[in-house]
Amino acid sequence: MSALYPYTISLVSSSPTFIFQPFRDGFYESEGDPAGGWRGTFTNITTWPNPSTQNIGSGVPFRQTYLDGANLTLAFEGTAVYFCLTAINAAFDFTVDGSPVVTTKSPPADPGCDGTGAEIMAYTSKLEYANHTATLQVNSRGQVDFRFFGGFVTIGLAGYEPFQEGWYALQGDPTGGWRTSFSSLTTWPNPGLGNFGTGVPLRETYLDGANVTLQFEGTALYLCLLLTESAYTFTVDGSPVSTTGSAEDPACASTAAHLMAYVDGLTYGSHTATLRVNSQGNADFQFFGGVVTVGLNGTNPTIERIDDAEVGWSYQPAGVWIFSTPATATNAANDYAGTRHWMCSYGPAFLASYTFNESAAVQLLGMLDLNMGPFTIQFDGQSYVYNGSDLWHEPQQVLFFKAGLDPTKEYTITLINYDPAAPNAQQPVGPDFYPCASVDELILTKVTPGLPSTGGGGNGTAGAGSGGDTTGGAVGGATGNGSSRVGAIAGGVVGGVALLCIALFLLWFFWWRKRSAPLSDSSRSEIDPYPQNEANEEAIPYPLPRSMYSAAPTSESALPGLDLHKPEDGNYIQSPLQLLASPVPVQSPTEHRDTKQHLNNMSMRQPSAPISLSIQQSSATSTSESTPYQVATTQELVGILNQRLREEYRAENDMDPELPQYAPAS
């Protein structure tokens, strides 16, 4: 019965669904004497008529008796029953399924009994949806009047239901259940098409036990509320939730809410949230909607809006769906792009569908109005039944949403203007009028396929227990950070290990060289063969002649994240990483000292220059192709470093510059 909506049906006392005992064996033929059982009469009757087929009553119909033990029975399938009655010095017993019920209201401040003349309402609610039998028995002594005016029952209706237990046709009274309203509304309208509200849309109720349920797939839910001397119970998957936050949070900031109730940190999956109103008397409770944190299978989300007029839509049958624009009688000025498709034919063959891919989430938007009704959404092998009826004309409403989609798959979303559980559904504005349906647009969240960033967040959830910021307001979609590829992670780890090994080797070598250096050479206390400028507070990369290295690459995309500039003269500064990748050609001791003296006299403030990304062969005569250092192996880098250090050491000590060449270990 989960697909059935609660709906209230009013029954006057003369309805044959009430079984009165005794009545048919009473005395209505002669005097209609209520002492013998139930009789039918009206509030304005002063003279009892003779039996005739032409008798017309005046006033409100009711059933009357003076008989002790007289009773009435109503069999119904639903969740609640309400009886309107007046007991003048009489008493009664009220039972449902054989169990006594003592809940009453006096006077019956409920639209169901209003205007009948009844003084008491006996009722029971919150029954399990099933078949029930309600019995009312009169306990009367002597000529004591007992009047029964009828009542109403809450049944299950899978077809059209404009307001869950509401009374839109009377006053839109929220004591009967949820009603649709707006924050700036001052006068309640008559039921009809084209009722436009002002302010922020909301759902309102005074009814204790009224509830709203949302099934969603995600990790967090934020609800925006306004309570006036009322309370609520918030549960998710049957577990109570008590976390609240400020209504100034982006999720609720655009509403008139005073409180945000939320839950976050859920395991990603399907969840059911229920908000139950705990109200005593006419305590107002207003619900403004909320925000759901869903999941995306990918990163870099972007929004693509598919208007109802796009060629990819399929409207069946052909010629039935009507296309509206601002210039047509059914004005679509408030719809996306000023267009809308709609129709009022009801059945499984009347549908609209669209096929898409490369998306992680989808939303279907349409219009709500009094002439809308039940509809079915078919998506990814599942069917979902909703109801689009509303007292107000409300365009751009989310009819369906789904997240966690696979961007590599193709999906088809289909709206069918039909509910199999309500094959004869009708709209309330006239006889034989079938419910309508509309399509405004499809919102697709496009992503880059792949795992989300390991940096966390990205879905815009609030901080635990704080009601922190959410994603961009009440309709904000989920956002994500950049993607981290497995290869990039592995490469970073390997590169970090390699740099650590090189750093440890350098420290060891510095220590060894310092101990082995001649005491007379006290000025060379640093391993750096080219001493730093003592005036500089920070170490500056080595300045090297341009002729010693290959030309800088012309493409700046070869090394993302590094600032590449063209040199302004023959000298430029290279980064320390570049020095590891660029071996110094072998020179004689004299040439080496001259070169070093020349370099020490150069300015250390030259503009940044392009970073050479190539490695020349160690042989001075070799002109083979260079290899980018970022693809060199750790063994190659260590070999280059060792060769350079050996050359410098031999040059410092006037040793033979000719060194054997070593191939990297395989």
N, C-alpha and C positions, 0 to 999 in steps of 0.2 A: 504493500500500500504506500510505498515511499513516493510514488509518482502522484498521489492524490493531494489536492490542496484543500484546506479547511474552508468551508463555505456555509453561510447561515441561511436557512430557509424559514420564513415566517408562516405560521399556520393559525388561521382564525378558528374560533371554537366550533364553527359549523362544518369544518373539514371532516369528511368521512374517515380520515386516517385516525381520528380519535374514536375509540370504542367506549360508549357511555352505557353503564349498567346501573339500574334499569332505565330504559328509555322507550324502546319500541313497545314494551308492555305497560307503559304509563297511561296517563289519562289525557293525552294531548287532544284526543278527538272531542272531548266534551268541554273541559274547562282549562286544560293544560295545567292541572294542579301540580305544583312542584313537591307537594308532600308525598306523591307517589313515585317520584324519580326525577330524572332530568327532563327539562323542557327547554326548547329553544326560544329566545326572545331577544328584544333590542332595548337599548337604554332609554329610548324616547317613547316606548309603548305605555299608554295609560289605560287602554281598553283592550281586553283580550278578544280577538276576532273569532268568528266562526270558521271552522275548517273550510279552506277553499284553495284553489290553485292560483288565485289572484291576490293573495295576501302579500303585501310588501312592507317590510319593517322599516323603522326609522331610528337612526342612531347607530351605536356600535353593537354588533351581534355578540351574544354570550349565552352560556348554558347555566341554568339555575336549578337548584334543588334545596329542599328542606329535609330530605330523607337521610336518616342516620345509616351509614353503610353504603350509600351511593358511591360509585367509583368510576373512574375513567382510566383507560389504558392507551399507551402509545408505543408501538414497536418501531424502532428506527435503527439505522446503521450510521454511526458517527461517533463523536467525542464529547458532546454536551447536549443538555436539554434544559429549557427554561419554560416555566408555566406562569401565566399571569392570572391572578385571582383576587377576589375580595371575600373575606370571611367575616360576616357580621355576627359576632358572638358564637361563632362556630370554630371548630378545630379541624385538623386534617393530618393524615399520615402520607408521607411522600417516600416512595421506595423506588430504587433502580436495581434491576436484576435481583430483587428480593432483599436488598440491603437498604436500611433506612437512611434518608438524606434529610439534614436539618438546616442546610444553608438557605437563607432567605434575605431579601432586601425589602425594606419598607420605609418610605415609599419606593417603588421599583424605578430607580433612576437609570433606566436603560431604554434606548430607543425602541426595543422590541415590545415593551409594554406601554410606552408613552402614548397618550391619547386614547387608551382603551377604557379608562376609568378604573383600572385595577389598582388595588392598594398594596398588594404584596407580590413579590416575584420569588417563587421557589425554584431552585436550580441546582444542577450539578455539572461540573466541567472536568476537564483533564482526564476523561475516560480513555481507556485504550480503544483505538479504532476497531470497532467490531459491532455485531448486532446486540442491541440492548432493548430492554422492556421497562418503561417507566409507568408507575401506577400511583394515582392520587385517590385516596379514600376519605370521604367526609365523615367527621365525627360530630353529629348534630343532636341537640336535645330540644324537642318541640319545634315550634315554627321559627327556626333560626335560618336565616338566608345564607346561602353559599353560592357565589357566582364565579364562573370560570370563563375567561376571555380568550383562551387559546395560548399560544406560545411560539417558540421557535427552537429549532435544533441545529446543531453544527454537524454537518455531514462532510463526506469526502467527495470532492468534485474534481475530476481530471480535466474537465473542459474549462470554460471561461469563468474566472473569478476576479472581479475588478479590484477588490481590496480584501485581504485576508481577514475575514470576520468583520469587515467595515460596513458602513451604512451610507455609502456615497449618495444614494438616491434620496436620503432624508437630509441629514445635516453634516455628513462627514464626521460624525461624532467619534473621537478616538477612544471612548470608553468601550466600544465594541471590538477594538483590535487596532491593527495598523492602518493608518491613512496616509496618503501622499499629500504633502504640503510644501510650502516655501517660506523662507525666513521673513520675507516682507509682505506676506499675505495678510489682508485685513478683512476681506469679505469672502465667504465660501461660495463658490459658483454652483450653478445648476449643472447637472450632468449633461455633457454634450461634447461635440468635437471642437477642437481648436481652443481649449482653455489653456491660456498661457500664464504661468506663474511668474512672480517677481522675486528676486533674491536668490538664495541658495536652496536647491531642492533638498528635502529631508523626508524621513518617515517618522511618524509620531503616534504615540499611543498612551493611554492612561490605564490600560488593562493589565492587571497583575497576572503574570504568567505568559504574556505575549513574548514571542521569541523570534529571532532571526538566525538562520543557519547559512553557512557558506562552506562549500567544499572546494578546496584549492590544492594545488601541487606546488610546493615551495618550501621556504625555510622560515618565513616570518609573516605576521599579519598585524596591521595597525587599524583600529576602529576609532572613529571620531564621534563623540557623544556629548549631549547636553542633558543634565539631570536636574529636575526641579522637585526636590523633596521625594525623590525616588531612588532606588538602588538597582543593582543588576548582579547577575551571576554570569561569569565568562568562563567557558570551558573549551578546551581544544583536545580532541580525541578522548573526551570523557574526563580529562583531568582539569581541575580548577586552575585558573590563571588570575593573578592579582596584580601584575605589574601595570603601572600607569605612568604616563608622561605628560608633558605640557602640550596643550593644544596649539601652541605656537610652533611645534615641530612642522617641517615642510609637508608632512603627510596630511595634516589637518589645518594648516595655516589659512587656506583659502576658504574654509567653512566658517560657520558660526559656532562651532563646538567649543566647549569649555574643558574637555577632558579627552585624553587619548588613552585607550586601553590597548595593550599590545602584548604580543609574544614573539620572541625571536630565538635564534639559535636552535631551531628545530632541525631534525634530520631531514635531508631533502627527500620528499615523497608526498603522497596524497594525505591530506589532513581534513578533518571536519571541525569547524569552529561554530559554537552556539552561544548566542547572547540572549539571556532571559531577563525580562523586566520584573523587578520586585517592587510593586507599587501598591500603596494603600490610599484608597480614595482617588480624588482627581489630581494625582501627582503626575506631572508631565514628564515624558521621556522622549527625547528626540535623537534620531540616529541619522548621521550625515554620510555614511559610507566609510571607506577607508582605503588602505593600500596593502597589496600583497607583494611580498618579495618572492619572485620566481627565479628559476635557474636558466642559464643559457649554456648550451654546448658549444662554446667558442669564445672569442674575444673581439674587441673593437666593434661593439654593437652600433648599428645605425638603423634609422627608421625609414621604411619605404611605405608610402600610402597608396593604396590601390583604389581609385574611385570606382563607383558602381558603373560608370560609363566606359571603363576600360574594356578592350576587346577580349580579354581573357575570361570574362564572365560568361556563364551559360545560364540563360533564363528559360525555364520550361514550364508549360508548353509555349511555343512561339506565339507571340501576339497577345498573350494574357497579361504579362507584366507591363505596367504603365511607367513611362519615363517622365519625371517632373523636373522642372527648372523654375527659377524665380518668375518666369513669364507665364507659367501655366496656372490653372485654377488651384491646383494643389501646390501652393508655393513651397519651394525647397530652398529658400534663401538662407535658412539657418543650417542647412546640411553642408557637408564637406563639398567644396567646389560648386555649391549651389545646385546639386543634382541629387536625385533619389529614384530608385526603382521600387514600386509597390504594386500590390494587387489584393483583391478580396475574394479569391477563390480558394476553397478549403478542400484539401484532399492530399493523398500521398504522391500524386503526380505533379503537384505545384511546388516547384523548387528553384533555387538559385545556387550555383556552385562555382568554385574557382580552384584551380590547381597551381601550386607554387613549390619552390624549393629554396635551398640555401638560406633557410630561416631557422631561428631558434625559438621564436615565440610568434603567436598570432592573436589578433583581436578582431572580432566582427562587430561593427557598429551599425545601428539602425535607429528607428523611431519608435517611441511608445505613445499610445493614445487610447482613448476609450474604445475604439473599434478594433484594437489589436486583441490577440488571443493566444492560445497555446501553440507552440511550434517546436519542432525537433531539429537538433543539430547532429549531423553525422560527421564524425572526424576520426580518422585513424582506427577504423574498425569499431568505434564506440558510438552510442546514441545518447543524447542528452535532451531532456524535455524541460522547457521553460514556458513562462507566460508573460507576454508583452503588454498586457492591459494596464491602463493607467487613466486616472481622471484627467490628467494634464497632458498636453501636447509637449513631448520632450524629445527633441532630436539629439543626434550624436550620443546615443547611449550604448554602452558595451553590452551586446547580446550574448557574447561568448568569448572566452579567452583560454589559451592553452600555452604552456611553456615547456621547457625541457625537450624541445624537438631536436632531431638529428639533422644538421644542416646539409648532410650528404644525401638525404632522402627527399622524395617528392611526396607532397601531401595534397589531398583534396578536401576542402571544407564545403559542406552542403547544408543549406537551410531549407527545411521542408515545412510548409504551412499546414501542419497536421500533427495531431497527437493520437496514436492508435487507441489510447485509453479513453478518448473523448471524440468518437467518430461523428457525433451530432452537435458539436460545439457551435454556439451562436454568439453574436455580440448583442449587447442590451439596447442598442439604439433603435431597434425596429424588428418586426417579425421577419423570419427567414433571411436575416442578414448574417452572412458568414464572416468569421474573424479575418482580419487583414494581416498582412506581413509586409515588411519593408527591408531594403538593403541600402546602406549609405556608403560604406567604405570598408576596406580591409587594411589593417595596420600590421605590417610584417617587421619583425626585428631581425635584421640581417647581421651576420657575424662572420669572423674569420675562423674556420674550423680549427679545432685544436684544444688542448687542455688550457684552463684558465691559469693566470699567473699565480705563482706560489706566494706572492706578496699578501694574499688574503684579501678580505673585503671584496669590493667590486660590485656587490649586489645591493649596496645601499642600506644595509640593516642598521637598526639603531643600536647604540651601545647598551649592553645588558644592564637592565635596571635603571636606565637613565632616560629612556625615551629620546635618544639622541637623533641626529639628523638622519633622514631617509633620503631616498633618491628623488630629488627634484620635484617634490610636491605630490599631490594626490593622484596624479595620473602618470607620474614619472616611471619610465621603464628601468629595468636593471641595467647597470653599467659595469664595465670590466676593465682590468688593467691589461698591459701588454702580455703577449704569450711568451712562455719560456720553453724552448724546444729542448728535447733530451740531448741532442747533439751539442747545443750551446752549453748546457749544464756540464756535460762530460768534458768538453773542451776547456771550460773555465777551471774545472778541478785539476786537469792535467797541467794546464798552464801555470796554475798557482803552485803546484808541487815543483814544477821545473824552476820557477823563479826562486822558490825557497831554497832549492839545492844550490843554485848559482850564488845566492846571497851567502849561504853558509861557506861555500868554497872561497868566496872573496874574503870573508872575515878570517878564515884560516890562513889564507895567503897573506893578508895584511900583517897578521901576527907573526908569521914565519919570516917575512921579509924584514920586518922591523928589527927582529932579533938578529938577523944575519947581515944587516947593512953595516958598512964600515963606520966606526965612531967618528971619523973626520967628516963624514957626510951628514952632519947633524941637521942641515937645512932641509934634507929630504926625509921628513918624518911621516909623510903621507904616501900611500900606495899610488896616489894619483900622479902620473908622470908629468902632468901639466898643472902646477900648483894653482889653487883658486885665488881670486882677487880678495885680499884680506878685508877690503872695505865693504864687501858684500855680506849681508846678513844671512842670505840663503844661498845654498849651492846652486850654481847656474850650469847648465849643460855645456859641454866642451864646445868651443868655437873651432871649426875645422875648415881648411881651404876647400873650396868647391871642387877643385881639380882632383881631389883625392877620392871622390865618390861619383857614382853615376848620377845622371840628371834626375830631378824629381819627377814623379809621374804626373801626367796631365789630368788624370781622372781623380777627383776627390772622393769617389765612392769606394776606393780601395781600402780605406782605413776609417770606418765610421767612428765618429766621436772625437777625432783629433782635428785641431785647427790647422789648416794648411794655407800658407801664404806664399806668394812668389817672392824670391829674394830681391833685395834692392841693390846689392852689389855682389862682388865675388865671394864674400864671406857670409856665412850664415850659421845659425845655431841649430844643433840637432839635439834630440832628446837622448837620455841615457840608453833607452832601449835601442835606438838606432845605432849607437856605438857598438853594442853587442852584436849587431847584425852586419857590421861593415868592418872587415879586417883592414889593418894598416899595411900597405906594401912594405916589403923588406927594404931597409935603407942602411947605408954605412953609418958607423957611429958619428962621424963628422956631420954628415947630412942630417942625421936625426937630431943632433944638438942644435944645429942651425935652425932646423924647422921648429924645434921646441922654443928656441929663443924668440923666433918670429911670432909664434903663437902667443907667447906670454905678453908681447907688446900690443897685441890686438885689443880693440875695444870689446868689452863683454856685454855691451848694450845694443847689439845689432838686432834689427827686427827679426821676428820668427820667420823661418824659411821653410820651404817644403821639406818634408821628411823623406829621405831616400828609402825606398822600399825594396831595394835590390841588394844582392850580395855578390861581390866580385870574387873571382877565384884568387887564391892566395898567391899564385905565381904571377910575377910582374909581367910576363909575356903572354899570359892567357887572356883571351877575349871571349870566353864562352858566355852563354846566356846567364843572366842573373836569376836568382831565385828569391821570391818574396819571403821576408823573414817570418811573416806570420804563419807560413806553411812549413817552415824549417822544423826539423825534429829537435828534441831536447839534446840528443847526442851531438847533432851538428852545431848547435849553439855553444855547448860546452867545449867542443873541439876548437871552434873559432876563438873562444875566450882563452883557452890554454895556449894556442899558437901566439896570440897577441902578447900575452904576459911573458912567454919565453923570449919573444923578440925584444921586448922592452928591457927585460932583465939582462940579456946578452949585450944590448946596446949600452946600457948603463955601465957595464963592467968591461967594455972594449973587447968583447969576445967575438969570435968568428960569426958573422951574420948568417952564413950558410947553414940552414937547418934542414934536417930530413923532413919530408912531407909524410903525414900520417893520414890514412883514410879513415873515415868514421867507422866505428865498429858496426857490424851488421847485426 
